[in-house]
Amino acid sequence: MDKQGFYNFGDKIIQNENSAKEFLHIMIKDSIAELLENEKNTEFFDEAITTSLAFGDISLNFINSYSESPIEKLFLYSLLITSFKYQFLGIVVVPPQIKPIEYIKNSTEHYKELIECYNLFKTKTNGNLHVFEKLLQDYVKSENGNNITEKQKREINVDVVMYLGFDFYNKIHIMLQPTFQKILNGKNIRGDMLIWIPPYENIKILIECDGYEFHNSKEAFINDRKRDRVLKNNGIEVLRFSGSEIKTNFIEIFYEIMNLLMKKLNYEKSVKTKNSV
């Protein structure tokens, strides 16, 4: 598909949510088939397909429910769909939160528990879901599991299944419409989408999709930069893209963001490795 074909495709998936869902399913099935080449005739492969499709649909539904403009939707569609062909292997989309930093911190703690379960699955089950379920039950009954609430136990069961077959550490998480309360002279800041990668809390990027009609005045220009400075001082990097830029170059933007995330992820991994030595 040439560049013009991509742009026309972008228009199509904005106008027809079923087209986005259909293409997403194709990408998921194709990616899992490559990832699990040696598991194609196993129960695990079928389960991975089923859970991944369901998980992709959940993210897609959140995008359709909370995106506030066609440009935001196109931006998120392109990230969600094409990420399955990139090292990150999918994106976890979560609905709006009024305390995004606290949410990330709590989620990161929860994911640390999931990592134990995930590693248990990878090292001891060899892809057998029935063995995994037994080990998971043993884990939550163990000394380590005693500190896990009943709610967390249920979440672990659901979340770990969602992550089967994927590199846990490399999943991108995107929070839609995050609200940072009383952060700018006592006022709230609401962004378009916040990207982070657990368990690396230092990776937090706020994406702003700026339509010209709302950002073309001198006052808007000044306010945007005030917001960006305040967010940066709170550990959040801000990337701004114009609506026209997203419409005409969403594929290039996708690779720009992916490459930035890869650099940040590799840096955080190197720091973590040095600190553990």
C-alpha positions in Angstrom: 0.0 0.0 0.0 1.4 3.4 -1.0 1.3 6.5 1.2 -1.9 7.8 -0.4 -3.4 4.4 0.2 -2.6 4.6 3.9 -4.2 8.1 4.1 -7.4 6.8 2.4 -7.4 3.8 4.8 -7.2 6.3 7.7 -10.3 8.0 6.5 -12.0 4.7 6.2 -11.4 3.5 9.7 -12.4 6.8 11.2 -15.7 6.7 9.4 -16.4 3.0 9.9 -15.6 1.4 13.3 -16.2 -2.1 11.9 -13.3 -1.6 9.4 -11.0 -0.8 12.3 -12.1 -3.8 14.2 -11.8 -6.1 11.2 -8.3 -4.9 10.5 -7.3 -5.2 14.2 -8.4 -8.8 14.2 -6.3 -9.6 11.1 -3.2 -8.0 12.7 -3.7 -9.8 16.0 -4.2 -13.3 14.4 -1.2 -12.7 12.1 1.1 -11.5 14.9 0.2 -14.4 17.2 0.7 -16.9 14.4 4.2 -15.6 14.0 4.9 -15.3 17.7 3.6 -18.8 18.5 4.8 -20.7 15.4 5.5 -23.8 17.4 2.1 -23.8 19.2 -0.3 -23.7 16.3 -1.8 -27.0 17.0 -2.1 -26.6 20.8 -4.9 -25.5 23.1 -2.6 -22.7 24.2 -2.5 -21.2 20.7 -6.3 -21.2 20.4 -6.6 -19.6 23.9 -4.1 -17.0 23.0 -6.0 -16.0 19.9 -9.3 -15.9 21.8 -8.1 -13.8 24.7 -6.1 -11.5 22.5 -9.0 -10.8 20.2 -11.2 -10.1 23.3 -8.5 -7.9 24.8 -8.1 -6.0 21.5 -11.9 -5.4 21.4 -11.9 -4.0 24.9 -9.2 -1.5 24.0 -11.0 -0.6 20.8 -14.3 -0.1 22.7 -12.5 2.3 25.1 -11.1 4.2 22.2 -14.6 4.5 20.5 -16.2 5.5 23.8 -13.7 8.2 25.1 -12.0 9.7 22.1 -13.2 13.3 21.7 -12.4 13.8 18.1 -11.9 11.8 14.8 -8.2 12.8 14.9 -7.7 11.3 18.4 -9.5 8.2 17.2 -7.3 7.9 14.1 -4.2 8.4 16.3 -5.2 5.7 18.7 -6.4 3.3 16.0 -3.0 3.5 14.3 -1.2 2.8 17.5 -3.4 0.0 18.5 -3.5 -1.8 15.2 0.1 -1.5 14.0 1.6 -2.1 17.5 0.9 -5.8 17.0 3.5 -5.7 14.3 6.0 -3.9 16.4 8.1 -5.1 19.4 5.5 -3.9 21.9 3.0 -6.5 20.7 -0.2 -4.7 21.5 -1.5 -1.8 23.6 -3.5 -1.8 26.8 -6.1 1.0 26.7 -7.7 2.1 30.0 -10.5 4.6 30.5 -10.1 8.1 31.9 -8.8 8.5 35.5 -8.9 11.6 37.7 -5.7 10.6 39.6 -3.5 9.3 36.8 -0.2 9.3 38.6 -1.7 7.4 41.6 -3.4 5.0 39.2 0.0 4.3 37.5 1.7 3.7 40.8 -1.0 1.3 42.0 -1.1 -0.5 38.7 2.6 -0.9 38.7 2.5 -2.5 42.1 -0.2 -4.8 40.8 1.8 -5.7 37.7 4.8 -6.7 39.8 2.6 -9.4 41.3 1.5 -10.4 37.8 5.1 -10.7 36.7 5.6 -13.4 39.3 2.7 -15.3 37.9 3.7 -14.7 34.3 7.3 -15.9 34.9 5.8 -18.9 36.7 3.8 -19.7 33.6 6.7 -19.2 31.2 9.2 -21.3 33.1 7.1 -24.2 34.5 4.1 -24.8 32.3 5.5 -25.0 28.7 2.3 -23.5 27.4 -0.1 -25.8 29.2 -3.0 -23.8 30.5 -4.3 -26.5 32.8 -0.9 -26.7 34.5 -0.8 -22.9 34.7 -4.1 -22.7 36.4 -3.0 -25.2 39.1 0.3 -23.2 39.7 -1.7 -20.0 39.9 -4.0 -21.5 42.6 -0.9 -22.7 44.5 0.6 -19.2 44.2 -2.3 -17.3 45.7 -2.4 -19.8 48.6 1.3 -19.5 49.3 3.0 -17.1 51.7 3.5 -14.6 48.8 -0.1 -14.9 48.0 -1.3 -14.2 51.5 -0.9 -10.5 51.0 -3.1 -10.5 47.9 -6.7 -9.4 48.4 -9.6 -11.5 46.9 -10.1 -8.7 44.3 -6.4 -8.9 43.3 -6.6 -12.6 43.0 -9.5 -12.3 40.6 -7.6 -9.6 38.7 -4.5 -11.7 38.5 -6.5 -14.6 37.0 -7.9 -12.3 34.3 -4.8 -10.2 33.6 -2.3 -13.0 33.4 -4.5 -14.8 30.8 -4.6 -11.6 28.8 -0.8 -11.5 28.8 -0.2 -15.1 27.8 2.2 -15.4 24.9 3.4 -11.8 25.1 6.4 -10.0 26.4 4.9 -8.5 29.6 7.5 -5.8 30.0 7.1 -4.3 26.6 3.3 -3.6 26.6 2.4 0.0 26.1 -0.4 1.3 28.3 -2.5 4.3 27.2 -4.9 6.1 29.6 -7.5 8.2 27.7 -8.4 11.7 28.8 -6.3 11.8 32.1 -7.1 14.6 34.5 -4.3 16.0 36.6 -6.0 17.7 39.5 -5.1 21.2 40.8 -1.7 21.0 39.1 -1.7 24.4 37.3 -2.3 27.3 39.7 -5.0 25.3 41.5 -6.6 24.3 38.2 -6.9 20.9 36.6 -5.1 19.8 33.4 -6.8 17.3 31.2 -4.8 15.7 28.4 -5.7 13.6 25.4 -3.8 10.4 26.3 -1.1 9.3 28.7 1.4 6.6 27.7 3.4 4.5 30.1 5.1 1.1 30.2 5.0 -0.8 33.5 7.0 -1.5 35.5 9.0 1.6 34.5 7.3 4.4 36.3 9.7 7.0 34.8 8.3 6.5 31.3 5.3 8.8 31.1 4.4 10.6 27.9 1.3 12.8 27.4 0.1 13.0 23.8 -1.8 16.1 22.8 -3.7 16.1 19.5 -4.1 19.9 18.8 -6.9 21.0 16.5 -6.1 24.4 14.9 -9.5 25.9 15.9 -8.7 25.4 19.6 -5.0 26.3 19.6 -4.6 29.1 17.1 -4.7 32.1 19.4 -1.8 33.8 21.3 -3.5 32.9 24.6 -3.8 29.3 23.7 -0.1 29.2 22.6 1.0 30.6 26.0 -1.3 28.3 28.0 -0.1 25.2 26.2 3.5 26.0 27.1 2.6 26.7 30.7 0.9 23.3 30.8 3.8 21.6 29.3 6.3 23.0 31.8 4.1 22.1 34.8 3.7 18.6 33.5 7.4 18.2 32.8 8.2 19.3 36.4 5.9 16.4 37.5 7.8 13.8 35.4 5.6 13.8 32.4 6.9 14.5 28.9 4.5 16.1 26.5 4.4 15.5 22.7 2.1 17.7 20.6 0.8 16.9 17.2 -1.4 19.1 15.0 -4.6 17.7 13.7 -3.5 18.1 10.1 -0.2 16.4 10.9 -2.0 13.4 12.3 -4.4 13.2 9.3 -1.6 13.3 6.7 1.3 11.6 8.5 -0.1 9.3 11.1 2.1 6.4 10.0 5.3 8.5 10.4 4.0 9.7 13.8 3.5 6.2 14.9 7.1 5.2 14.2 8.3 8.4 15.8 6.5 7.5 19.1 7.5 3.8 18.9 11.2 4.7 18.4 11.1 7.2 21.3 9.5 4.6 23.6 12.1 2.0 22.6 14.9 4.4 23.5 13.3 5.1 26.8 12.6 1.5 27.5 16.2 0.4 26.7 17.6 3.2 28.8 15.4 2.2 31.8 16.4 -1.4 31.4 20.1 -0.5 31.3 19.8 1.6 34.5 17.9 -1.2 36.2 20.6 -3.7 35.2 23.4 -1.5 36.5 21.6 -0.9 39.8 21.1 -4.7 40.3 24.8 -5.4 39.8 
